[in-house]
Amino acid sequence: MIRKLFLYAAIIVLSSCASVEKYNTQISKKHSPEELKQDVDYAYKKLKRLHPDVYWYVSKEELDGKIDKLKNELTRPLTSKEFYKLFAPVITNVKQGHLSVHVPYLKQTKDEIKNKGKRDSPFNTVSFQAVGDQLFLKQVFKGDSTLIEGSEVIAIEDEKIDTLLPFFRTLHASDGYNKTFIPKFVGSRFGFFYTNTHKQKDSVLLHLKFKDSLYQKYLLANYDKPKKESNVKDTVKTVKKKLSKLEKKEAKEARKKLQKKNYKYGYNKKTEDYNRNFEFLKSDDSSAIAYMKIKSFTNGGYKEFYKESFAKIDSAKCKNLIIDLRGNLGGRLTEIDDLYSYLTDKEYVFIEKSKMTGRLSFLYPYFHSESITTKTLATLLSPVLGVYQLFKVKKENGETYFKFRHSKLREPKPNNFGGKVYVLINGESFSASSVFSTHLKATKRATFVGEETGGAYNGTVAGNYAKIELPNSKINMRVGLLKINAPYTTEPDGYGIKPDISLKSEYNGEDKELEWVIGDIQASNKK
């Protein structure tokens, strides 16, 4: 048995050694209508096999009709990017925000990497924000220091932004019938959609406007500098200052302290800031207001952060907490469960058992991974994984469910916060942010300020993902495998958590949502 597993692993390794040139040719050439139709059928077959609720927001008859119409329109050869522009808008009819379509990028050869280094997208140097059909340069991370943050992007190359943005919004979906997610998401992920729909280049020309001045700047692809081979004769020896034992000890302690902080707060190397931030704000009457900005429920050691933050709140005898989830696209169930346990004084079940299409669908990503190591390990450990599935996956009334530990009865934290909670939300409060918000909304535990969340009140399909590569165009779909929902529902289905106070800050303007909350706290303190 073991010999067979090793043989299978070896076959996987050898069969995946296709040349970069062959792959690049495959995604650049024109594909025949027959090949493209095969890709459509393959994608739909995989979607129905793996997605636990394809017809949640669209009927089978309607989606079948959209698929048939697309196939009828495929009458001429198309490149992968041309096909993507027709294929992605059809997949959005499923109305699931975690279901996404990606165009394959040209790969670098080993010689190219050796000579120039690994290529990074030109768009990785900046971030964008959309307001209506306008696009603004939100932040510059690296590159051209003369780029001005807050500039409006008028056009890219010879295409105007007010034409590109509406088109890009057809290439992705929100959960259900929500209207707040896509405008913000497409703005913040503008570079992704532009790259998916345009020829891959090392430079992109931006036409910008700052106040009344127009200017142009290129975004340039970054290449890691190749490692130079060491040459003893050419090496210039530099004299380094010798540190004393005390200085070495202090330097080591400083590094450990910084590493611990970066882990706890979730340091983001790209943006050079933290995912989690906590501080006390002061109102006019000097009473403390705890403010927690959570940019993402990912990256780092959240447990220490929340433990420390709520200990500070308790010590300060603070009675008001603001949790800012604006722009938080989600993350880990374990993190939002941990945060919620500080905000309730009752036992609770965090999520229901998660529906799947079959016992083995949860393991699909491991056996179909691009990583040879992951595939090999999954193959070798398949007996162990099979036993694991027996304990975690159950059949009930003909349906298959995965049981997370969050589906069991949970205990609140002993030092749970009993004061008033405000949650700031917008269209990019998505996925885990919405699951967390559903609990607070359903239990009337918080006042919500802002705009409807992008994620749905009644749950989403996410948790674990399969990457489906279409055989001819090499386009791939990311498909959620688990239906995840809190033990609360609302009608009508297909909408996000609605704010109690509807407000929307303008770009680069005053923070209306935060100012309203502070004003409300001040007014309450004066009563």
Buried (B, 14 or more C-beta within 10 A) or exposed (E): EEEEBEEBBEEBEEEEEEEBEEBBEBBBEEBBBEBBBBBBEBBBEBBEBBBBBBEBBBEEEEBEEBBEEBBEEBEEBBBBBBBBBBBBBBBBBBBBBBBBBBBBEEBBEEEBBEEBBEBBBBBBBBBBBBBEBBBBBBBBEEBEEEBBEEBBBBBBEEEEBEEBBEBBBBBBBBBBEBEBBBBBBBBBBBBBBBBBBBEBEBEBEBBBBBEEEEEEBEBBBBBEEEEEEEEEEEEEEEEEEEEEEEEEEEEEEEEEEEEEEBBBBBBBEEEEEBBBBBEEBEBEEEBBBBBBBBBBBBBBBBEBBBBEBBEBBBEEEBBBBBBBBBBBBBBBBBBBBBBBBBBBEEEBBBBBBBBBBBBBBBBBBBBBBEEBEBBBBBBBEBEEBEEEBEEBBEEEEEEBBBBBEBBEEBEBBEEBBEEBBBBBBBBBBBBBBBBBBBBBBBBEBBBBBBBBBBBBBBBBBBBBBBBBBBEBBBBBBBBBBBBBBBEBEBEEBBBBBBBBBEBEBEBEEEBBBBEBBBEBBBEEBEE
